[in-house]
């Protein structure tokens, strides 16, 4: 199990979180809009994308892998 200890540098440790926020969040938001899916709690699609992307990125960083 990996942790946020930057043995290879801070960017390598935070890479999955950055990927989740910078790539997955807009992808999730655009997918929600394209599919005309309702967004919970009257949020914007990007807010939902940022939340899901951040959660997935943190999980991937802690586990050390995406799958």
PDB file of N, CA, C and O in Angstrom:
ATOM      1  N   UNK A   1       0.848  -1.176   0.000  1.00  0.00           N
ATOM      2  CA  UNK A   1       0.000   0.000   0.000  1.00  0.00           C
ATOM      3  C   UNK A   1       0.888   1.232   0.000  1.00  0.00           C
ATOM      4  O   UNK A   1       1.824   1.346   0.792  1.00  0.00           O
ATOM      5  N   UNK A   2       0.580   2.139  -0.892  1.00  0.00           N
ATOM      6  CA  UNK A   2       1.360   3.357  -1.034  1.00  0.00           C
ATOM      7  C   UNK A   2       0.823   4.439  -0.098  1.00  0.00           C
ATOM      8  O   UNK A   2      -0.260   4.311   0.471  1.00  0.00           O
ATOM      9  N   UNK A   3       1.592   5.483   0.041  1.00  0.00           N
ATOM     10  CA  UNK A   3       1.136   6.619   0.832  1.00  0.00           C
ATOM     11  C   UNK A   3       1.570   7.892   0.119  1.00  0.00           C
ATOM     12  O   UNK A   3       2.161   7.839  -0.960  1.00  0.00           O
ATOM     13  N   UNK A   4       1.274   9.024   0.723  1.00  0.00           N
ATOM     14  CA  UNK A   4       1.633  10.292   0.126  1.00  0.00           C
ATOM     15  C   UNK A   4       3.062  10.703   0.449  1.00  0.00           C
ATOM     16  O   UNK A   4       3.407  11.872   0.277  1.00  0.00           O
ATOM     17  N   UNK A   5       3.898   9.792   0.907  1.00  0.00           N
ATOM     18  CA  UNK A   5       5.286  10.114   1.196  1.00  0.00           C
ATOM     19  C   UNK A   5       6.013  10.298  -0.132  1.00  0.00           C
ATOM     20  O   UNK A   5       6.118   9.354  -0.915  1.00  0.00           O
ATOM     21  N   UNK A   6       6.514  11.499  -0.391  1.00  0.00           N
ATOM     22  CA  UNK A   6       7.127  11.768  -1.688  1.00  0.00           C
ATOM     23  C   UNK A   6       8.539  11.197  -1.807  1.00  0.00           C
ATOM     24  O   UNK A   6       9.514  11.947  -1.774  1.00  0.00           O
ATOM     25  N   UNK A   7       8.653   9.873  -1.945  1.00  0.00           N
ATOM     26  CA  UNK A   7       9.974   9.262  -2.099  1.00  0.00           C
ATOM     27  C   UNK A   7      10.594   9.642  -3.438  1.00  0.00           C
ATOM     28  O   UNK A   7      11.805   9.840  -3.528  1.00  0.00           O
ATOM     29  N   UNK A   8       9.767   9.745  -4.483  1.00  0.00           N
ATOM     30  CA  UNK A   8      10.252  10.097  -5.810  1.00  0.00           C
ATOM     31  C   UNK A   8       9.984  11.558  -6.145  1.00  0.00           C
ATOM     32  O   UNK A   8      10.232  11.991  -7.270  1.00  0.00           O
ATOM     33  N   UNK A   9       9.497  12.294  -5.212  1.00  0.00           N
ATOM     34  CA  UNK A   9       9.175  13.697  -5.438  1.00  0.00           C
ATOM     35  C   UNK A   9       7.700  13.951  -5.213  1.00  0.00           C
ATOM     36  O   UNK A   9       6.879  13.037  -5.277  1.00  0.00           O
ATOM     37  N   UNK A  10       7.383  15.181  -4.954  1.00  0.00           N
ATOM     38  CA  UNK A  10       6.000  15.542  -4.647  1.00  0.00           C
ATOM     39  C   UNK A  10       5.080  15.346  -5.843  1.00  0.00           C
ATOM     40  O   UNK A  10       3.944  14.904  -5.672  1.00  0.00           O
ATOM     41  N   UNK A  11       5.539  15.664  -7.043  1.00  0.00           N
ATOM     42  CA  UNK A  11       4.686  15.509  -8.223  1.00  0.00           C
ATOM     43  C   UNK A  11       4.379  14.047  -8.501  1.00  0.00           C
ATOM     44  O   UNK A  11       3.273  13.725  -8.936  1.00  0.00           O
ATOM     45  N   UNK A  12       5.321  13.165  -8.265  1.00  0.00           N
ATOM     46  CA  UNK A  12       5.065  11.740  -8.466  1.00  0.00           C
ATOM     47  C   UNK A  12       4.076  11.221  -7.441  1.00  0.00           C
ATOM     48  O   UNK A  12       3.260  10.353  -7.752  1.00  0.00           O
ATOM     49  N   UNK A  13       4.135  11.736  -6.231  1.00  0.00           N
ATOM     50  CA  UNK A  13       3.212  11.292  -5.188  1.00  0.00           C
ATOM     51  C   UNK A  13       1.808  11.836  -5.429  1.00  0.00           C
ATOM     52  O   UNK A  13       0.825  11.153  -5.140  1.00  0.00           O
ATOM     53  N   UNK A  14       1.702  13.040  -5.948  1.00  0.00           N
ATOM     54  CA  UNK A  14       0.398  13.664  -6.164  1.00  0.00           C
ATOM     55  C   UNK A  14      -0.098  13.512  -7.594  1.00  0.00           C
ATOM     56  O   UNK A  14      -1.136  14.076  -7.942  1.00  0.00           O
ATOM     57  N   UNK A  15       0.607  12.773  -8.422  1.00  0.00           N
ATOM     58  CA  UNK A  15       0.232  12.599  -9.820  1.00  0.00           C
ATOM     59  C   UNK A  15      -1.177  12.081 -10.033  1.00  0.00           C
ATOM     60  O   UNK A  15      -1.916  12.649 -10.836  1.00  0.00           O
ATOM     61  N   UNK A  16      -1.579  11.015  -9.337  1.00  0.00           N
ATOM     62  CA  UNK A  16      -2.949  10.525  -9.530  1.00  0.00           C
ATOM     63  C   UNK A  16      -4.022  11.538  -9.134  1.00  0.00           C
ATOM     64  O   UNK A  16      -5.077  11.600  -9.764  1.00  0.00           O
ATOM     65  N   UNK A  17      -3.763  12.324  -8.103  1.00  0.00           N
ATOM     66  CA  UNK A  17      -4.738  13.339  -7.688  1.00  0.00           C
ATOM     67  C   UNK A  17      -4.825  14.429  -8.752  1.00  0.00           C
ATOM     68  O   UNK A  17      -5.918  14.882  -9.090  1.00  0.00           O
ATOM     69  N   UNK A  18      -3.686  14.845  -9.275  1.00  0.00           N
ATOM     70  CA  UNK A  18      -3.668  15.844 -10.337  1.00  0.00           C
ATOM     71  C   UNK A  18      -4.378  15.326 -11.582  1.00  0.00           C
ATOM     72  O   UNK A  18      -5.123  16.070 -12.219  1.00  0.00           O
ATOM     73  N   UNK A  19      -4.161  14.069 -11.936  1.00  0.00           N
ATOM     74  CA  UNK A  19      -4.834  13.463 -13.078  1.00  0.00           C
ATOM     75  C   UNK A  19      -6.343  13.426 -12.850  1.00  0.00           C
ATOM     76  O   UNK A  19      -7.123  13.711 -13.758  1.00  0.00           O
ATOM     77  N   UNK A  20      -6.746  13.074 -11.638  1.00  0.00           N
ATOM     78  CA  UNK A  20      -8.173  13.010 -11.329  1.00  0.00           C
ATOM     79  C   UNK A  20      -8.856  14.358 -11.431  1.00  0.00           C
ATOM     80  O   UNK A  20      -9.990  14.450 -11.900  1.00  0.00           O
ATOM     81  N   UNK A  21      -8.175  15.403 -10.996  1.00  0.00           N
ATOM     82  CA  UNK A  21      -8.772  16.740 -11.010  1.00  0.00           C
ATOM     83  C   UNK A  21      -8.640  17.394 -12.387  1.00  0.00           C
ATOM     84  O   UNK A  21      -9.587  18.024 -12.858  1.00  0.00           O
ATOM     85  N   UNK A  22      -7.495  17.257 -13.033  1.00  0.00           N
ATOM     86  CA  UNK A  22      -7.249  17.971 -14.282  1.00  0.00           C
ATOM     87  C   UNK A  22      -7.813  17.267 -15.512  1.00  0.00           C
ATOM     88  O   UNK A  22      -8.153  17.931 -16.491  1.00  0.00           O
ATOM     89  N   UNK A  23      -7.920  15.943 -15.486  1.00  0.00           N
ATOM     90  CA  UNK A  23      -8.401  15.220 -16.665  1.00  0.00           C
ATOM     91  C   UNK A  23      -9.770  14.592 -16.446  1.00  0.00           C
ATOM     92  O   UNK A  23     -10.673  14.760 -17.266  1.00  0.00           O
ATOM     93  N   UNK A  24      -9.924  13.874 -15.347  1.00  0.00           N
ATOM     94  CA  UNK A  24     -11.184  13.163 -15.128  1.00  0.00           C
ATOM     95  C   UNK A  24     -12.347  14.099 -14.816  1.00  0.00           C
ATOM     96  O   UNK A  24     -13.471  13.839 -15.245  1.00  0.00           O
ATOM     97  N   UNK A  25     -12.104  15.174 -14.085  1.00  0.00           N
ATOM     98  CA  UNK A  25     -13.199  16.075 -13.702  1.00  0.00           C
ATOM     99  C   UNK A  25     -13.897  16.687 -14.921  1.00  0.00           C
ATOM    100  O   UNK A  25     -15.124  16.621 -14.998  1.00  0.00           O
ATOM    101  N   UNK A  26     -13.172  17.279 -15.874  1.00  0.00           N
ATOM    102  CA  UNK A  26     -13.869  17.802 -17.056  1.00  0.00           C
ATOM    103  C   UNK A  26     -14.501  16.698 -17.906  1.00  0.00           C
ATOM    104  O   UNK A  26     -15.557  16.902 -18.505  1.00  0.00           O
ATOM    105  N   UNK A  27     -13.863  15.544 -17.957  1.00  0.00           N
ATOM    106  CA  UNK A  27     -14.421  14.426 -18.714  1.00  0.00           C
ATOM    107  C   UNK A  27     -15.749  13.967 -18.113  1.00  0.00           C
ATOM    108  O   UNK A  27     -16.706  13.717 -18.845  1.00  0.00           O
ATOM    109  N   UNK A  28     -15.809  13.857 -16.807  1.00  0.00           N
ATOM    110  CA  UNK A  28     -17.044  13.459 -16.128  1.00  0.00           C
ATOM    111  C   UNK A  28     -18.115  14.526 -16.320  1.00  0.00           C
ATOM    112  O   UNK A  28     -19.275  14.198 -16.569  1.00  0.00           O
ATOM    113  N   UNK A  29     -17.744  15.791 -16.208  1.00  0.00           N
ATOM    114  CA  UNK A  29     -18.713  16.878 -16.377  1.00  0.00           C
ATOM    115  C   UNK A  29     -19.283  16.892 -17.794  1.00  0.00           C
ATOM    116  O   UNK A  29     -20.491  17.045 -17.972  1.00  0.00           O
ATOM    117  N   UNK A  30     -18.434  16.736 -18.790  1.00  0.00           N
ATOM    118  CA  UNK A  30     -18.911  16.726 -20.169  1.00  0.00           C
ATOM    119  C   UNK A  30     -19.753  15.495 -20.456  1.00  0.00           C
ATOM    120  O   UNK A  30     -20.708  15.562 -21.230  1.00  0.00           O
ATOM    121  N   UNK A  31     -19.411  14.381 -19.844  1.00  0.00           N
ATOM    122  CA  UNK A  31     -20.204  13.167 -20.025  1.00  0.00           C
ATOM    123  C   UNK A  31     -21.594  13.320 -19.420  1.00  0.00           C
ATOM    124  O   UNK A  31     -22.579  12.867 -20.003  1.00  0.00           O
ATOM    125  N   UNK A  32     -21.680  13.954 -18.257  1.00  0.00           N
ATOM    126  CA  UNK A  32     -22.983  14.202 -17.640  1.00  0.00           C
ATOM    127  C   UNK A  32     -23.846  15.110 -18.512  1.00  0.00           C
ATOM    128  O   UNK A  32     -25.044  14.873 -18.672  1.00  0.00           O
ATOM    129  N   UNK A  33     -23.234  16.146 -19.072  1.00  0.00           N
ATOM    130  CA  UNK A  33     -23.983  17.065 -19.925  1.00  0.00           C
ATOM    131  C   UNK A  33     -24.395  16.406 -21.233  1.00  0.00           C
ATOM    132  O   UNK A  33     -25.517  16.607 -21.697  1.00  0.00           O
ATOM    133  N   UNK A  34     -23.504  15.620 -21.836  1.00  0.00           N
ATOM    134  CA  UNK A  34     -23.815  14.973 -23.114  1.00  0.00           C
ATOM    135  C   UNK A  34     -24.922  13.938 -22.971  1.00  0.00           C
ATOM    136  O   UNK A  34     -25.735  13.766 -23.880  1.00  0.00           O
ATOM    137  N   UNK A  35     -24.956  13.256 -21.842  1.00  0.00           N
ATOM    138  CA  UNK A  35     -25.972  12.232 -21.618  1.00  0.00           C
ATOM    139  C   UNK A  35     -27.249  12.810 -21.016  1.00  0.00           C
ATOM    140  O   UNK A  35     -28.214  12.079 -20.796  1.00  0.00           O
ATOM    141  N   UNK A  36     -27.264  14.103 -20.751  1.00  0.00           N
ATOM    142  CA  UNK A  36     -28.409  14.788 -20.131  1.00  0.00           C
ATOM    143  C   UNK A  36     -28.841  14.130 -18.832  1.00  0.00           C
ATOM    144  O   UNK A  36     -30.033  14.001 -18.552  1.00  0.00           O
ATOM    145  N   UNK A  37     -27.860  13.714 -18.044  1.00  0.00           N
ATOM    146  CA  UNK A  37     -28.150  13.098 -16.755  1.00  0.00           C
ATOM    147  C   UNK A  37     -28.380  14.179 -15.703  1.00  0.00           C
ATOM    148  O   UNK A  37     -27.703  15.207 -15.717  1.00  0.00           O
ATOM    149  N   UNK A  38     -29.315  13.963 -14.805  1.00  0.00           N
ATOM    150  CA  UNK A  38     -29.545  14.959 -13.749  1.00  0.00           C
ATOM    151  C   UNK A  38     -28.396  14.958 -12.739  1.00  0.00           C
ATOM    152  O   UNK A  38     -27.837  13.912 -12.407  1.00  0.00           O
ATOM    153  N   UNK A  39     -28.067  16.140 -12.268  1.00  0.00           N
ATOM    154  CA  UNK A  39     -26.986  16.296 -11.304  1.00  0.00           C
ATOM    155  C   UNK A  39     -27.608  16.452  -9.918  1.00  0.00           C
ATOM    156  O   UNK A  39     -28.528  17.250  -9.746  1.00  0.00           O
ATOM    157  N   UNK A  40     -27.121  15.701  -8.929  1.00  0.00           N
ATOM    158  CA  UNK A  40     -27.740  15.765  -7.600  1.00  0.00           C
ATOM    159  C   UNK A  40     -27.480  17.091  -6.885  1.00  0.00           C
ATOM    160  O   UNK A  40     -26.495  17.778  -7.157  1.00  0.00           O
ATOM    161  N   UNK A  41     -28.367  17.430  -5.982  1.00  0.00           N
ATOM    162  CA  UNK A  41     -28.249  18.587  -5.086  1.00  0.00           C
ATOM    163  C   UNK A  41     -28.139  19.922  -5.818  1.00  0.00           C
ATOM    164  O   UNK A  41     -27.605  20.885  -5.268  1.00  0.00           O
ATOM    165  N   UNK A  42     -28.639  19.989  -7.051  1.00  0.00           N
ATOM    166  CA  UNK A  42     -28.642  21.228  -7.829  1.00  0.00           C
ATOM    167  C   UNK A  42     -27.232  21.800  -8.007  1.00  0.00           C
ATOM    168  O   UNK A  42     -27.045  23.016  -7.982  1.00  0.00           O
ATOM    169  N   UNK A  43     -26.253  20.927  -8.184  1.00  0.00           N
ATOM    170  CA  UNK A  43     -24.872  21.346  -8.416  1.00  0.00           C
ATOM    171  C   UNK A  43     -24.624  21.496  -9.911  1.00  0.00           C
ATOM    172  O   UNK A  43     -25.418  21.037 -10.733  1.00  0.00           O
ATOM    173  N   UNK A  44     -23.536  22.131 -10.246  1.00  0.00           N
ATOM    174  CA  UNK A  44     -23.092  22.191 -11.631  1.00  0.00           C
ATOM    175  C   UNK A  44     -22.402  20.871 -11.973  1.00  0.00           C
ATOM    176  O   UNK A  44     -21.858  20.218 -11.083  1.00  0.00           O
ATOM    177  N   UNK A  45     -22.413  20.466 -13.238  1.00  0.00           N
ATOM    178  CA  UNK A  45     -21.736  19.217 -13.609  1.00  0.00           C
ATOM    179  C   UNK A  45     -20.241  19.209 -13.286  1.00  0.00           C
ATOM    180  O   UNK A  45     -19.687  18.163 -12.947  1.00  0.00           O
ATOM    181  N   UNK A  46     -19.581  20.376 -13.389  1.00  0.00           N
ATOM    182  CA  UNK A  46     -18.152  20.411 -13.083  1.00  0.00           C
ATOM    183  C   UNK A  46     -17.904  20.177 -11.599  1.00  0.00           C
ATOM    184  O   UNK A  46     -16.873  19.617 -11.226  1.00  0.00           O
ATOM    185  N   UNK A  47     -18.835  20.599 -10.750  1.00  0.00           N
ATOM    186  CA  UNK A  47     -18.690  20.351  -9.314  1.00  0.00           C
ATOM    187  C   UNK A  47     -18.729  18.857  -9.018  1.00  0.00           C
ATOM    188  O   UNK A  47     -17.940  18.349  -8.222  1.00  0.00           O
ATOM    189  N   UNK A  48     -19.652  18.166  -9.665  1.00  0.00           N
ATOM    190  CA  UNK A  48     -19.738  16.713  -9.493  1.00  0.00           C
ATOM    191  C   UNK A  48     -18.479  16.053 -10.050  1.00  0.00           C
ATOM    192  O   UNK A  48     -17.932  15.135  -9.439  1.00  0.00           O
ATOM    193  N   UNK A  49     -18.020  16.524 -11.215  1.00  0.00           N
ATOM    194  CA  UNK A  49     -16.804  15.979 -11.811  1.00  0.00           C
ATOM    195  C   UNK A  49     -15.580  16.182 -10.934  1.00  0.00           C
ATOM    196  O   UNK A  49     -14.751  15.282 -10.803  1.00  0.00           O
ATOM    197  N   UNK A  50     -15.463  17.361 -10.333  1.00  0.00           N
ATOM    198  CA  UNK A  50     -14.333  17.626  -9.439  1.00  0.00           C
ATOM    199  C   UNK A  50     -14.375  16.738  -8.203  1.00  0.00           C
ATOM    200  O   UNK A  50     -13.346  16.229  -7.761  1.00  0.00           O
ATOM    201  N   UNK A  51     -15.556  16.559  -7.654  1.00  0.00           N
ATOM    202  CA  UNK A  51     -15.686  15.698  -6.476  1.00  0.00           C
ATOM    203  C   UNK A  51     -15.330  14.256  -6.780  1.00  0.00           C
ATOM    204  O   UNK A  51     -14.570  13.628  -6.043  1.00  0.00           O
ATOM    205  N   UNK A  52     -15.879  13.733  -7.863  1.00  0.00           N
ATOM    206  CA  UNK A  52     -15.605  12.340  -8.231  1.00  0.00           C
ATOM    207  C   UNK A  52     -14.143  12.176  -8.640  1.00  0.00           C
ATOM    208  O   UNK A  52     -13.498  11.205  -8.246  1.00  0.00           O
ATOM    209  N   UNK A  53     -13.611  13.119  -9.429  1.00  0.00           N
ATOM    210  CA  UNK A  53     -12.214  13.042  -9.851  1.00  0.00           C
ATOM    211  C   UNK A  53     -11.245  13.117  -8.686  1.00  0.00           C
ATOM    212  O   UNK A  53     -10.239  12.409  -8.663  1.00  0.00           O
ATOM    213  N   UNK A  54     -11.543  13.971  -7.721  1.00  0.00           N
ATOM    214  CA  UNK A  54     -10.692  14.094  -6.536  1.00  0.00           C
ATOM    215  C   UNK A  54     -10.722  12.815  -5.710  1.00  0.00           C
ATOM    216  O   UNK A  54      -9.681  12.336  -5.261  1.00  0.00           O
ATOM    217  N   UNK A  55     -11.905  12.268  -5.513  1.00  0.00           N
ATOM    218  CA  UNK A  55     -12.022  11.027  -4.735  1.00  0.00           C
ATOM    219  C   UNK A  55     -11.284   9.884  -5.426  1.00  0.00           C
ATOM    220  O   UNK A  55     -10.544   9.142  -4.779  1.00  0.00           O
ATOM    221  N   UNK A  56     -11.483   9.738  -6.736  1.00  0.00           N
ATOM    222  CA  UNK A  56     -10.793   8.666  -7.459  1.00  0.00           C
ATOM    223  C   UNK A  56      -9.275   8.869  -7.448  1.00  0.00           C
ATOM    224  O   UNK A  56      -8.524   7.901  -7.334  1.00  0.00           O
ATOM    225  N   UNK A  57      -8.819  10.120  -7.565  1.00  0.00           N
ATOM    226  CA  UNK A  57      -7.390  10.398  -7.534  1.00  0.00           C
ATOM    227  C   UNK A  57      -6.758  10.092  -6.189  1.00  0.00           C
ATOM    228  O   UNK A  57      -5.658   9.542  -6.132  1.00  0.00           O
ATOM    229  N   UNK A  58      -7.434  10.438  -5.112  1.00  0.00           N
ATOM    230  CA  UNK A  58      -6.912  10.145  -3.770  1.00  0.00           C
ATOM    231  C   UNK A  58      -6.877   8.644  -3.533  1.00  0.00           C
ATOM    232  O   UNK A  58      -5.905   8.127  -2.982  1.00  0.00           O
ATOM    233  N   UNK A  59      -7.923   7.939  -3.941  1.00  0.00           N
ATOM    234  CA  UNK A  59      -7.934   6.479  -3.786  1.00  0.00           C
ATOM    235  C   UNK A  59      -6.792   5.853  -4.574  1.00  0.00           C
ATOM    236  O   UNK A  59      -6.107   4.961  -4.073  1.00  0.00           O
ATOM    237  N   UNK A  60      -6.580   6.316  -5.809  1.00  0.00           N
ATOM    238  CA  UNK A  60      -5.492   5.771  -6.623  1.00  0.00           C
ATOM    239  C   UNK A  60      -4.127   6.086  -6.021  1.00  0.00           C
ATOM    240  O   UNK A  60      -3.221   5.255  -6.077  1.00  0.00           O
ATOM    241  N   UNK A  61      -3.969   7.275  -5.448  1.00  0.00           N
ATOM    242  CA  UNK A  61      -2.692   7.642  -4.835  1.00  0.00           C
ATOM    243  C   UNK A  61      -2.421   6.801  -3.591  1.00  0.00           C
ATOM    244  O   UNK A  61      -1.286   6.388  -3.354  1.00  0.00           O
ATOM    245  N   UNK A  62      -3.451   6.550  -2.807  1.00  0.00           N
ATOM    246  CA  UNK A  62      -3.262   5.754  -1.592  1.00  0.00           C
ATOM    247  C   UNK A  62      -3.005   4.285  -1.911  1.00  0.00           C
ATOM    248  O   UNK A  62      -2.182   3.643  -1.259  1.00  0.00           O
ATOM    249  N   UNK A  63      -3.699   3.758  -2.901  1.00  0.00           N
ATOM    250  CA  UNK A  63      -3.519   2.350  -3.269  1.00  0.00           C
ATOM    251  C   UNK A  63      -2.265   2.136  -4.113  1.00  0.00           C
ATOM    252  O   UNK A  63      -1.697   1.045  -4.116  1.00  0.00           O
ATOM    253  N   UNK A  64      -1.838   3.166  -4.823  1.00  0.00           N
ATOM    254  CA  UNK A  64      -0.669   3.042  -5.678  1.00  0.00           C
ATOM    255  C   UNK A  64      -0.984   2.538  -7.070  1.00  0.00           C
ATOM    256  O   UNK A  64      -0.069   2.275  -7.850  1.00  0.00           O
ATOM    257  N   UNK A  65      -2.272   2.395  -7.402  1.00  0.00           N
ATOM    258  CA  UNK A  65      -2.680   1.946  -8.730  1.00  0.00           C
ATOM    259  C   UNK A  65      -4.128   2.359  -8.962  1.00  0.00           C
ATOM    260  O   UNK A  65      -4.860   2.668  -8.021  1.00  0.00           O
ATOM    261  N   UNK A  66      -4.530   2.359 -10.232  1.00  0.00           N
ATOM    262  CA  UNK A  66      -5.882   2.769 -10.581  1.00  0.00           C
ATOM    263  C   UNK A  66      -6.873   1.618 -10.517  1.00  0.00           C
ATOM    264  O   UNK A  66      -8.039   1.827 -10.183  1.00  0.00           O
ATOM    265  N   UNK A  67      -6.436   0.429 -10.827  1.00  0.00           N
ATOM    266  CA  UNK A  67      -7.357  -0.724 -10.875  1.00  0.00           C
ATOM    267  C   UNK A  67      -7.123  -1.619  -9.682  1.00  0.00           C
ATOM    268  O   UNK A  67      -7.793  -2.641  -9.535  1.00  0.00           O
TER     269      UNK A  67
END
